[in-house]
Amino acid sequence: AAQQPDMPPTVRRRTDDTVATWQATADLDADDTSHIDRTARYSAVERLRQADFGRLDAQELAAVHAQLAAMRWQVRPRRTRRFTAQADGRQVDLRRTIRHSLRHGGEPLTLARRRRKIKPRPLVVLCDVSGSMERYSRVLLQFLYVVANRLARVEAFAFSTRLSRLTRQLRSGTVDAALDRAVLAVHDWGSGTRIGAALHTFNDGWAPRVLGRGAVVLIVSDGWDRGDVTVLAQEMARLRRRAHRVFWLNPLLGDPEYAPLVRGMQAALPFVDELLPVHNLASLEQLAIILRQL
């Protein structure tokens, strides 16, 4: 091959500088592209976090379920009155210390220690699936599916004009199959709302079996009630006496102009520890934090 002639030093420097400039520009372009990709991904995730559940399409619903499953769902456990042995426990177990000493001729030995037993706190969720809640119902059932399969002591119920237990339907299979079973189990899906009657059924038939000690109750509803609100107030009072905490989750709180003025909400509010929004992923993230910090 013919040998390329040497370039004059000045031309060589200009050529080297040009190549270096092209390489630097290419690197900057790659960095810019990477930054744009990261920004776009962050923006998409943030849009999904803030998107109202009532306005999601099928693809967004699937993405929401993935985000729900990735959240850390845990109800802070309760300390019981009973004790268990623990080497680094805060309290001295005097009886065990004395028994151990007597077995060794009464010689003083290491102090036995103990701590209070820890037990999981029951979580009970009662979800409104009436007509006024229809655009939120599927996502909220996805939420029930996730917590029912993540936590040890969870009971899930749905109500419209009457109460239906969904715990068994939600605790097996894929989310779609579980939701299909749940919908079939609720015979009055999408009809009117009688919150007081549903709570009466729960308090009389289910509360003694599923609340246990220190239960946390989540009522998910917009508060629209066609029944007698006097009954609703009475049943909320009964429920509040039995539960450790009662939270009312209302998807309409996502609207900054919303005020809980409907009769059902007014009747329930005196017996609610906190009224919380439940209209998007960000609101459920806050709920997860509250449950962990009870």
Summary of the structure (lengths in Angstrom):
residues: 294
radius of gyration: 29.5
end to end distance: 81.1
largest distance: 104.2
contacts: 864
relative contact order: 0.12
helix: 53%
strand: 16%
